[in-house]
Amino acid sequence: MENSRLKDLEKRIEHLEYRVKLLAEIADFERHPFISAVLEANLTESQIRAIYDLMDEALQTIREGKPMNHHEFEERIYEIVPSRRGDYHFAEDVVSTLNDEGRWVEVYKHMKKDGMNI
């Protein structure tokens, strides 16, 4: 009986993963570029929240006139998403897709000025 229940759970998980894949395929990148990037990267809710927190922290740091360079920012992204360590394009995508949605525009401008390739 336990084995049957486990098989049922495995089938449900497989079905849900497939549904998420289908939803990701129809996600509107033009309207929600950050969400599309998040789905593609398979981020968890806690990782997304940590990215938002980092963006808030970066904004506060910039507004206070304290130094924050894009290399430091990228390292912080890698701490949040270790599977993307060394993938500077991912850090760039985070900043640019949020900017495309009109969010954390000041962070985008600062990072671009600092040399981030966005």
MODELLER restraints for C-alpha pairs under 7 A, 6 or more apart:
rsr = mdl.restraints
at = mdl.atoms
rsr.add(forms.Gaussian(group=physical.xy_distance, feature=features.Distance(at['CA:24:A'], at['CA:36:A']), mean=6.85, stdev=0.5))
rsr.add(forms.Gaussian(group=physical.xy_distance, feature=features.Distance(at['CA:24:A'], at['CA:39:A']), mean=6.15, stdev=0.5))
rsr.add(forms.Gaussian(group=physical.xy_distance, feature=features.Distance(at['CA:27:A'], at['CA:36:A']), mean=6.18, stdev=0.5))
rsr.add(forms.Gaussian(group=physical.xy_distance, feature=features.Distance(at['CA:29:A'], at['CA:36:A']), mean=5.66, stdev=0.5))
rsr.add(forms.Gaussian(group=physical.xy_distance, feature=features.Distance(at['CA:32:A'], at['CA:101:A']), mean=6.80, stdev=0.5))
rsr.add(forms.Gaussian(group=physical.xy_distance, feature=features.Distance(at['CA:33:A'], at['CA:97:A']), mean=5.23, stdev=0.5))
rsr.add(forms.Gaussian(group=physical.xy_distance, feature=features.Distance(at['CA:34:A'], at['CA:94:A']), mean=6.79, stdev=0.5))
rsr.add(forms.Gaussian(group=physical.xy_distance, feature=features.Distance(at['CA:34:A'], at['CA:97:A']), mean=4.83, stdev=0.5))
rsr.add(forms.Gaussian(group=physical.xy_distance, feature=features.Distance(at['CA:34:A'], at['CA:98:A']), mean=5.65, stdev=0.5))
rsr.add(forms.Gaussian(group=physical.xy_distance, feature=features.Distance(at['CA:47:A'], at['CA:80:A']), mean=5.98, stdev=0.5))
rsr.add(forms.Gaussian(group=physical.xy_distance, feature=features.Distance(at['CA:47:A'], at['CA:81:A']), mean=6.78, stdev=0.5))
rsr.add(forms.Gaussian(group=physical.xy_distance, feature=features.Distance(at['CA:50:A'], at['CA:80:A']), mean=6.67, stdev=0.5))
rsr.add(forms.Gaussian(group=physical.xy_distance, feature=features.Distance(at['CA:55:A'], at['CA:104:A']), mean=6.88, stdev=0.5))
rsr.add(forms.Gaussian(group=physical.xy_distance, feature=features.Distance(at['CA:58:A'], at['CA:107:A']), mean=6.63, stdev=0.5))
rsr.add(forms.Gaussian(group=physical.xy_distance, feature=features.Distance(at['CA:59:A'], at['CA:106:A']), mean=6.81, stdev=0.5))
rsr.add(forms.Gaussian(group=physical.xy_distance, feature=features.Distance(at['CA:59:A'], at['CA:107:A']), mean=5.70, stdev=0.5))
rsr.add(forms.Gaussian(group=physical.xy_distance, feature=features.Distance(at['CA:62:A'], at['CA:68:A']), mean=6.99, stdev=0.5))
rsr.add(forms.Gaussian(group=physical.xy_distance, feature=features.Distance(at['CA:69:A'], at['CA:111:A']), mean=6.97, stdev=0.5))
rsr.add(forms.Gaussian(group=physical.xy_distance, feature=features.Distance(at['CA:69:A'], at['CA:114:A']), mean=6.21, stdev=0.5))
rsr.add(forms.Gaussian(group=physical.xy_distance, feature=features.Distance(at['CA:70:A'], at['CA:111:A']), mean=5.67, stdev=0.5))
rsr.add(forms.Gaussian(group=physical.xy_distance, feature=features.Distance(at['CA:70:A'], at['CA:114:A']), mean=6.44, stdev=0.5))
rsr.add(forms.Gaussian(group=physical.xy_distance, feature=features.Distance(at['CA:70:A'], at['CA:116:A']), mean=5.93, stdev=0.5))
rsr.add(forms.Gaussian(group=physical.xy_distance, feature=features.Distance(at['CA:74:A'], at['CA:88:A']), mean=6.67, stdev=0.5))
rsr.add(forms.Gaussian(group=physical.xy_distance, feature=features.Distance(at['CA:74:A'], at['CA:91:A']), mean=5.62, stdev=0.5))
rsr.add(forms.Gaussian(group=physical.xy_distance, feature=features.Distance(at['CA:77:A'], at['CA:91:A']), mean=6.37, stdev=0.5))
rsr.add(forms.Gaussian(group=physical.xy_distance, feature=features.Distance(at['CA:78:A'], at['CA:84:A']), mean=6.04, stdev=0.5))
rsr.add(forms.Gaussian(group=physical.xy_distance, feature=features.Distance(at['CA:78:A'], at['CA:85:A']), mean=4.84, stdev=0.5))
rsr.add(forms.Gaussian(group=physical.xy_distance, feature=features.Distance(at['CA:92:A'], at['CA:117:A']), mean=6.90, stdev=0.5))
rsr.add(forms.Gaussian(group=physical.xy_distance, feature=features.Distance(at['CA:92:A'], at['CA:118:A']), mean=6.10, stdev=0.5))
rsr.add(forms.Gaussian(group=physical.xy_distance, feature=features.Distance(at['CA:95:A'], at['CA:108:A']), mean=5.78, stdev=0.5))
rsr.add(forms.Gaussian(group=physical.xy_distance, feature=features.Distance(at['CA:96:A'], at['CA:108:A']), mean=6.53, stdev=0.5))
rsr.add(forms.Gaussian(group=physical.xy_distance, feature=features.Distance(at['CA:96:A'], at['CA:118:A']), mean=6.40, stdev=0.5))
rsr.add(forms.Gaussian(group=physical.xy_distance, feature=features.Distance(at['CA:98:A'], at['CA:104:A']), mean=6.63, stdev=0.5))
rsr.add(forms.Gaussian(group=physical.xy_distance, feature=features.Distance(at['CA:99:A'], at['CA:105:A']), mean=5.11, stdev=0.5))
rsr.add(forms.Gaussian(group=physical.xy_distance, feature=features.Distance(at['CA:99:A'], at['CA:108:A']), mean=6.21, stdev=0.5))
rsr.add(forms.Gaussian(group=physical.xy_distance, feature=features.Distance(at['CA:112:A'], at['CA:118:A']), mean=5.95, stdev=0.5))
